[in-house]
């Protein structure tokens, strides 16, 4: 049963433009490029390229002198939200008896990097920043290019093959049990992959509990 909907947006703001987000819900902003000032309840945060912000209150996001390309994730209560404005949405089944967190991080692969067959302990939406990646899940494979987003449910085993010729990176937001704060959510499926070198690196931006779930 779907209890929540995770939505992903791309916002391209010209210099000085403001994005007013009035809904009170768990939200993550990741700045792809440019600069951004986030104002919420009297607090002010400044984002530079490749940084992120998390909050649940209404806020304004104002682009700097060069403008801003912003990736935005929102967690809504209930299924099947209006998808007209978002780039991708996915349903999540969250247990009301469990505490959750939102995690935003960046994963980088060198040329030829592999995320061996694995699962996660929660669902999330990824967006490719650079390079290319082939994602194999439930017997299907799709090629992802920069700017494209995809959803991974968590329990479905995934094999991800980064470009052989260029560095590859993606940003993601996952909704995970709060007990995983500060801990990895990945589990490798095949025994033979457990001890193989893992060449991907991680940059953690947000790992915060969320209220009202």
C-alpha positions as CSV (number, residue, x, y, z in Angstrom):
1,X,0.0,0.0,0.0
2,X,1.3,3.4,-0.9
3,X,1.3,5.9,2.0
4,X,3.5,8.6,0.6
5,X,4.7,10.1,-2.7
6,X,8.3,11.2,-3.3
7,X,8.5,13.9,-6.0
8,X,11.5,15.1,-7.9
9,X,11.7,18.6,-9.6
10,X,14.2,20.5,-11.7
11,X,14.1,24.3,-11.1
12,X,16.0,26.6,-13.4
13,X,16.1,30.1,-11.9
14,X,17.4,33.2,-13.6
15,X,19.5,35.7,-11.6
16,X,17.6,37.1,-8.6
17,X,14.5,35.0,-9.2
18,X,12.7,33.6,-6.2
19,X,11.0,30.2,-5.8
20,X,8.4,30.4,-3.0
21,X,7.6,27.0,-1.5
22,X,4.7,27.3,0.9
23,X,3.8,23.7,1.5
24,X,4.9,22.4,4.9
25,X,6.5,19.0,4.2
26,X,9.9,17.3,4.2
27,X,12.0,18.8,1.4
28,X,15.6,18.6,0.1
29,X,17.2,21.2,-2.2
30,X,20.4,20.3,-4.1
31,X,22.2,23.0,-6.0
32,X,23.5,21.7,-9.3
33,X,25.2,25.0,-10.3
34,X,25.1,28.7,-9.5
35,X,24.3,30.1,-6.0
36,X,21.2,30.2,-3.9
37,X,19.9,31.8,-0.7
38,X,17.2,29.9,1.3
39,X,15.1,31.9,3.8
40,X,12.9,30.0,6.2
41,X,11.4,31.2,9.5
42,X,13.9,34.0,10.0
43,X,16.9,31.7,9.2
44,X,19.1,32.1,6.1
45,X,21.3,29.5,4.4
46,X,23.5,30.1,1.4
47,X,24.1,27.3,-1.0
48,X,27.0,27.0,-3.5
49,X,27.4,24.5,-6.3
50,X,27.2,20.9,-5.1
51,X,25.6,21.5,-1.7
52,X,22.2,20.8,-0.2
53,X,19.6,22.0,2.3
54,X,16.8,20.2,4.2
55,X,13.7,21.6,5.9
56,X,10.0,21.1,6.5
57,X,8.8,24.7,6.8
58,X,7.7,27.1,4.1
59,X,10.6,29.0,2.6
60,X,11.9,31.1,-0.3
61,X,14.8,30.1,-2.5
62,X,16.5,33.1,-4.3
63,X,19.0,32.6,-7.1
64,X,22.3,34.5,-7.0
65,X,23.9,36.7,-9.7
66,X,24.6,33.8,-12.1
67,X,21.2,32.1,-11.6
68,X,20.7,28.6,-10.3
69,X,19.9,25.1,-11.4
70,X,18.1,23.4,-8.5
71,X,17.1,19.8,-7.9
72,X,14.3,19.4,-5.4
73,X,12.8,16.4,-3.7
74,X,9.5,16.6,-1.7
75,X,7.8,13.9,0.4
76,X,4.0,14.2,0.3
77,X,1.5,12.3,2.4
78,X,-0.7,10.1,0.3
79,X,-0.4,8.5,-3.1
80,X,-0.5,9.8,-6.7
81,X,0.1,13.5,-6.3
82,X,-0.3,15.9,-9.2
83,X,2.7,15.1,-11.5
84,X,2.2,17.9,-14.0
85,X,5.1,20.0,-12.6
86,X,7.5,17.3,-11.4
87,X,10.1,15.4,-13.4
88,X,9.5,12.1,-11.6
89,X,7.4,10.8,-8.7
90,X,7.2,7.4,-6.9
91,X,5.1,5.9,-4.2
92,X,6.5,4.8,-0.9
93,X,5.0,2.6,1.8
94,X,6.1,4.0,5.1
95,X,5.2,2.3,8.4
96,X,3.6,4.9,10.8
97,X,5.2,3.1,13.7
98,X,8.7,3.6,12.3
99,X,10.8,6.9,12.4
100,X,12.3,7.9,9.1
101,X,15.0,10.3,7.8
102,X,15.8,11.9,4.5
103,X,19.3,11.3,3.1
104,X,20.8,13.4,0.3
105,X,24.2,12.4,-1.0
106,X,26.3,12.3,-4.1
107,X,27.9,9.1,-5.5
108,X,30.9,9.4,-7.8
109,X,32.3,6.6,-10.0
110,X,35.7,6.6,-11.9
111,X,35.5,5.3,-15.5
112,X,34.5,1.7,-15.4
113,X,33.1,1.8,-11.9
114,X,30.5,-0.7,-10.8
115,X,27.9,-0.7,-8.0
116,X,27.7,-4.5,-7.6
117,X,24.3,-6.1,-7.3
118,X,22.8,-4.5,-4.1
119,X,19.7,-3.4,-2.3
120,X,18.9,-0.5,0.0
121,X,16.8,-0.2,3.1
122,X,14.5,2.4,1.6
123,X,13.4,3.9,-1.7
124,X,14.7,7.0,-3.4
125,X,15.1,9.1,-6.6
126,X,18.4,9.6,-8.3
127,X,19.4,12.2,-10.9
128,X,22.5,11.8,-13.0
129,X,24.9,14.7,-12.9
130,X,27.8,13.6,-15.2
131,X,28.8,10.6,-17.3
132,X,26.5,7.7,-18.1
133,X,25.2,4.8,-16.1
134,X,23.5,1.5,-17.0
135,X,21.0,0.4,-14.4
136,X,19.9,-3.2,-14.3
137,X,16.9,-4.1,-12.1
138,X,14.1,-6.8,-12.3
139,X,15.5,-8.2,-15.6
140,X,15.5,-4.8,-17.4
141,X,18.3,-2.4,-18.2
142,X,18.2,1.3,-19.0
143,X,20.8,3.8,-19.9
144,X,20.7,7.1,-17.9
145,X,22.2,10.3,-19.1
146,X,22.9,13.6,-17.4
147,X,19.7,15.4,-16.2
148,X,17.7,12.2,-16.2
149,X,16.1,10.8,-13.0
150,X,15.2,7.3,-12.0
151,X,13.6,5.6,-8.9
152,X,15.0,2.6,-7.0
153,X,12.5,1.0,-4.6
154,X,15.1,-0.3,-2.2
155,X,14.5,-4.1,-1.9
156,X,14.9,-4.8,-5.6
157,X,18.4,-5.9,-6.5
158,X,20.2,-3.4,-8.7
159,X,23.4,-3.6,-10.7
160,X,24.8,-0.2,-11.9
161,X,27.5,0.1,-14.5
162,X,29.2,3.5,-14.9
163,X,30.6,4.7,-18.2
164,X,33.9,3.0,-19.3
165,X,35.3,6.3,-20.6
166,X,34.3,9.1,-18.3
167,X,33.7,9.9,-14.6
168,X,30.1,9.4,-13.6
169,X,28.1,11.0,-10.7
170,X,24.6,11.2,-9.4
171,X,22.7,13.0,-6.6
172,X,20.0,11.1,-4.8
173,X,17.5,11.4,-1.9
174,X,16.4,8.3,-0.1
175,X,13.8,7.9,2.7
176,X,15.3,5.5,5.2
177,X,14.6,4.2,8.7
178,X,15.9,6.8,11.2
179,X,18.0,4.0,12.9
180,X,20.3,4.2,9.8
181,X,21.4,7.8,10.6
182,X,25.1,7.9,10.0
183,X,25.1,4.3,8.7
184,X,25.2,2.9,5.2
185,X,21.9,1.6,3.7
186,X,23.5,-0.6,1.1
187,X,23.5,-4.4,1.2
188,X,25.4,-6.5,-1.4
189,X,23.4,-9.5,-2.7
190,X,26.0,-11.9,-4.1
191,X,28.5,-13.4,-1.7
192,X,31.3,-13.1,-4.4
193,X,30.8,-9.3,-4.5
194,X,31.2,-8.7,-0.7
195,X,35.0,-8.4,-0.8
196,X,35.5,-6.9,-4.2
197,X,37.0,-3.3,-4.3
198,X,34.2,-0.7,-4.2
199,X,35.5,2.2,-6.3
200,X,32.5,4.6,-5.9
201,X,32.8,7.4,-3.4
202,X,30.1,9.2,-1.4
203,X,29.6,12.8,-0.3
204,X,26.9,13.2,2.3
205,X,24.9,16.4,2.5
206,X,21.7,15.7,4.5
207,X,21.0,12.9,6.9
208,X,18.1,14.3,9.0
209,X,15.0,12.8,10.7
210,X,11.7,13.9,9.4
211,X,8.5,14.7,11.3
212,X,4.9,13.8,10.6
213,X,5.5,10.4,8.8
